[in-house]
Amino acid sequence: MKIAVLGTKGIPARFGGIERHCDELYPRMAARGHEVTVFVRRWYTPVTGPYKGVTLKAAPTANFKGLDAFAHTAVGSFEAMFQGFDIVHYHAIGPSLFSFMPRLSRSGSVATVHALDWQRAKWGRGARSLLQAGEWASAHFPQRTIVVSRELEKYFMEKYGRETVYIPNGVVPARKPRASALIRKLGLEPGKYILFLGRLVPEKGCHDLIEAYLGSGLQMPLVIAGGTSHSDDYVESLRHMAADKSGAPGDSGGKGCVIFTGNVEGELHHQLSGHAALFVLPSMLEGLPIVILEMLSLGVPVLASDIGPNREALSDGEFGAIFMAGDVADLRSKLVESLAGLEALGKKADAGRKHVRNANDWDKIAEQTERIYEEILAR
């Protein structure tokens, strides 16, 4: 099959759940004998050409909030119409607005919904309306709609009567890192810090985490690892919140310490993840969070908000601890409880590690996705 991929910023993944999804899925599709082209944005993926059996192709875009994904997908969709693709696969609801275009050239059209992006706080009224239109389009235009969580599957059935295909996000099995030199440069010791890892946007709930942490009396450092996503003002507000009340690394005055690392990749990402005492995800909006799957794969204890996708990833608390989303007092209490009960929480994480390595296997996900493509082409 000749497959085009649109909606992602690009691969190899530097940040972003969709990018990590595509970085794992499409090299596997290429290894299964398919010709895969991923349309990338030059500000994210400056190099084009071959990558792990996949062809990276740049399409023009405008790297501005609210315009980037739409402009890139519109141009990419138009180009794809004349290149003889069998399948054009869109990722995210915004890009799915253009998922009718492949059918004009008799190509198969597929959309994967990773989250209800119109709920993100960073969008204004106009962008939110376009994203809601993209959600509607993802339920009506493509021949198959894939969702990454059971909650999204239920949502599309209840709202649109659309039967979707559930294919979860995956995880690459990983060993805990032995090296720790990179985190030690940040003033951190293995097993002696709390970690948040993700984009710094309001719906991730970092403001709640920082407030809860600073009010907890905990002295174990809190590491906020992640970069901005058209959210510079929000990131600055987090820094001010932390600077007002936190101490310095090794502070003996009873104050906690909040450390901002910026975006992390490669070995630093691996060391920060694997050596954390506790990972916390206080988000208000997710699809199926790859970061929780990765933490479980490493055996790292997890505390997460009780939104549906987080509960799904943690099997309703079987694999980690849960607190009430948006409730700072409950998060503060659960932070203290989790650190006091790390041994029990570690056993839950170990059970989760065994589960995700089977249920969230990328090779199985590639096989399921391939089957969807074949069903479309067989019609």
C-alpha positions, 0 to 999 in steps of 0.5 A: 500500500501507498500511505500518506500521513497528515496532521502530525508536526513530524517525525522523529518525535521531539515532543507531542503525543501524536508525534510519538505515536506516528514515530512508533507506528509508521516505521513499523508500517514501512517494515511491513512492506508499505510505502509510507510518506509523512508530511512534516512541518519544517519548523519541527522536522527540518530534514526531509527524505528517508527516515526508518523506511519512511519518506518525510516530505515537507509541506508549507505551513505558517507556524502561528497559533491556530494556523499551523495545523490547518495550513499544513494539512490543507496544502498536504491534502491537496498535494496528496490528491495527485500522488496516487496514495491508496490511504491518506491517514489524518491525525487529530480532529483539526486536520480531519476537517480535510479528510474528505479530500482523499475521497475526491481522488478515490483514495481511502481516508482514515482519521485517528482522534487522539483527544477533543482538542477544542477543549484546550484552554489555549484556543480562542472562540474562532479556533475552537469553532474550527476544531469542533467542526473538525470533530464533526468531520472526523465522524463523517468524512473518513471511511474509518475513524480510529480512537485511542481511548474507550472514553472517546469511543463512547463519546463518538457513539453517543454524540454522532452514532458513529461506530469507531475503531478502538486502537490504543496508544502503545509503549516501547518496553524500556529498562530503568536507566543505570546512568544518572549523570545528566540528572545530577547536573540538575541537582537531582538524586535518583529516586528523590524527586517528583516528576511532571513531564509534558507540554506546559499548557493549562489543561495539563494542570501544572498550576494545580500541581505546583500549588498543591506541592508548595502547600504540602510541606514536602521537601523532595524537589518537584521537576517540571519537564516540558516546553511551551506550546504557544503558551509562553504566558502560562509558562511564565505564570508557573515560574512566578508561582514557583519562585514566590514560595519555593526554595533552592535545591538542597534547601534545609529551610523546610521549603520545597523546590520546583525545578523547570528543565524546559523540553527534554529529549533523548538520554535526559528524558530517559534518566528523568523518567526512570529515576523519578520517585513519583510521576504526577499527571494532573491533566484535565484533558487527555486522549490515552496518555502515552506518558503514563504508559511509559512510566508504567513500562519503567515501573515508576509509581504514578499519581494521576487525575481521575479523568477517563483516559487516565483512569483507563491507563491506570485500570481505575487505580489498579496500576497507580493512585488517582486524585480528583481532577482540579481539586488542589486539596485532594492532590496535596493530600494524595501527593503526601500519601503517595510518597509515604506509600511508595512501596505499595505504589511501586507494586501497582506500577510493576503490575502495570508494567506487565500489563502495558507490555502486552496490551499496548504493544506497538507491533500489535497496533501496527497490525490492527491499523494495517487491517483497517487499511485493508478493509477500506481497500477491499470495499 
